[in-house]
Amino acid sequence: MLPATKRLINVTLLLLTGALLSPLTVAYAEDSKTAEQSLNIDSILAEIDRESRSISNLGKRLTDAEDIIKIALESRLIRSRMNLLEQNLAFLRQVAELEKSSAKNQKYHQQALTILESQLRAIETSIGALRGRIVLPEATASAAEQAAIFSQIFEEIDRLNRIYQIQIATIEVAPRFGRDVTAEKAALEQSLSDRAENGSVLLEMATSDIKALRASIAAVPDDAESKARLNVLTTHITNLASNVSSVLAMMKTLEMDTTEYQNQLLLATGQITSDIFQVGVFTNLLVGWSETLWAGVIESGPGLIFNLFLLVIIVYVFYKLAGLAQTLTERGLEDSRFHLSQLLKRMVVSIVRNTVLILGVLIALSQIGFSVGPLLAGMGLVGFVVGFALQDTLSNFAAGMLILIYRPFDVDDVIEAGGVSGLVSEMSLVNTTFLTFDNQTIIVPNGKIWGDVIKNVTAQTIRRIDLVFGIAYSDDIEKAEKVMAEVVAAHPAVLEDPPAMIRLHELGESSVNFIVRPWVNKDDYWETFWALNRAMKLRFDEEGISIPFPQRDVHLHQQ
């Protein structure tokens, strides 16, 4: 037999074997899954049996227990009942899943029907028991007593919400076993609606109580009990809002309308959530806000218009006063015997003007009934926080103050500082603006300037020009000195006092070098510098005095 024919026969046999075994493999996998589900169901049934016996034992102990022990046993009994409800729900779901993927197991199906009925009755019993444990504190109770009672109440409410969630899940799974739960669902919807309504009323009452307590504290700031009650109520509103939110979430699961309660919840807590973007919620809030705004305009409109008019008048008057204060300050600083720098003058004028403006704004706000004290306190706190965050900026501010006080330079001075040289065009308390000689604007922090060497080129009224001229070794030294003195004396910008210095400075490698140092006014420095260089070259050419190039003698030795 040929090799190719043999390979073809082997492949065909493999395909036929796979086709025959594939249904068997699928059936085996399904049987394995069913067996695993059965094991899970049996395990849950064992847990249900143990929890049922535990509940029975707790009930017997509760009958003969003393009052102190009875409270603890009741809490333990409630937890056991909740565990049993959760185990029953897990069993119902597992059986429903098993019947969905395989044939109905009569044993499990009958047990599921029995547990379903027991579950629905146990839920009603547990809800009633938990409701009986929720008792609001007396109005005369102290803040500490109210806090303790509210803590216990919301612990019971969390358990109650969990039971309601189990009830919703049980109602969802019940139709898979042919159980009609229309009546139970209607009762659940009514119960959730009542809970949402009660929570809404409690929220409204708590909000009203908080307003009354805040008014009482404003009148008697030292009332410690009122402050404690306010803290309790604030926590109470937060817990109430959380409870109402949980109830509304369950109502949404049942496709119930929650718009009205969402409005009340938002108004009571002030917390904006995604629910506000629902059309009904947003529309109702918008209508309520517009009605409140319109009522406020009708009631206090004339007074509000008068207050705004008064605010504008006061701000305008102080704006004019700020301008007048600025003018008087500028005149006073110009006529002052103190020699202040232009930078310091600008800062003083700015502070005076802004102080008058801020004072006017504060007076205007106080006249229209705005409390200025908390605003100033808040500004102080904000200033502390900002100052702590901007430590580098504050160091620059301190350096700016030192520069203004010691005046190492002024506006229009040419300086070298902070690695920059140029004309000082502007300065603030934080940075200094330079205008370089090639017309670039450079802003340098004051801290970097004050921490570095400051060279003020234009601080003095006169400056010395330092020039160096070289002549050849063969030229007449005395003639060169005479020519350089004549060129310097002929320039009109060169000052006679102090006199110019012309000296033979050094015998260089290629030339005899003279230093020429005339004095000029600081504004004539560069023009004189350039003019003297040009005039000296022209005069040297006329007198036959050479300016030698660098030269070197080279000696060649032949061997």
Buried (B, 14 or more C-beta within 10 A) or exposed (E): EEEEEEEEEEEEEEEEEEEEEEEEEEEEEEEEEBEEBBEBBEEBBEBBEEBBEBBEEBEEBBEEBEEEEBEEBBBBBBEBBBBBBBBBBBBBBBBBBBBEEBEEBEEBBEBBBEBBEBBBEBBBEBBEBBBEBBEEBEEEBBBEEBBBBBEEBBEBBEBBBBBBBBBBBBBBBBEBBEBEBEEBBEEBBEBBBEBBBEBBEBBEEBBEBBEEBEEBBEEEEEBEEBBBBBEBBEBBBBBBBBBBBBBBEBBEEEEBEBBBBBBBBBBBBEEEEEBEEEEBBBEBBEEEEEEEEEEEEEEEEEEEEEBEEEBEEBBEEBBEBBEEBBEEBBEEBEEEEEEBBBBBBBBBBBEBBEEBBEEBBBBBBBEBEEEEEEEEEEEEEEEEEEEEEEEEBBBBBBBBBBBBEEBBBBBEBBBBBBEBBBBBEBBBBBBBBBBEEEEEEBEBBBBBBBEBEBEBBBBEEEBBBEBEBBBBEEBEEEEBBEBBEEBBEEBEBBBEEEEBEBEEBEEEEEBBBBBBBBBBEBEBBEEBBEBBEEBBEEBBEEBEBBBBEEEEEEEEEEE
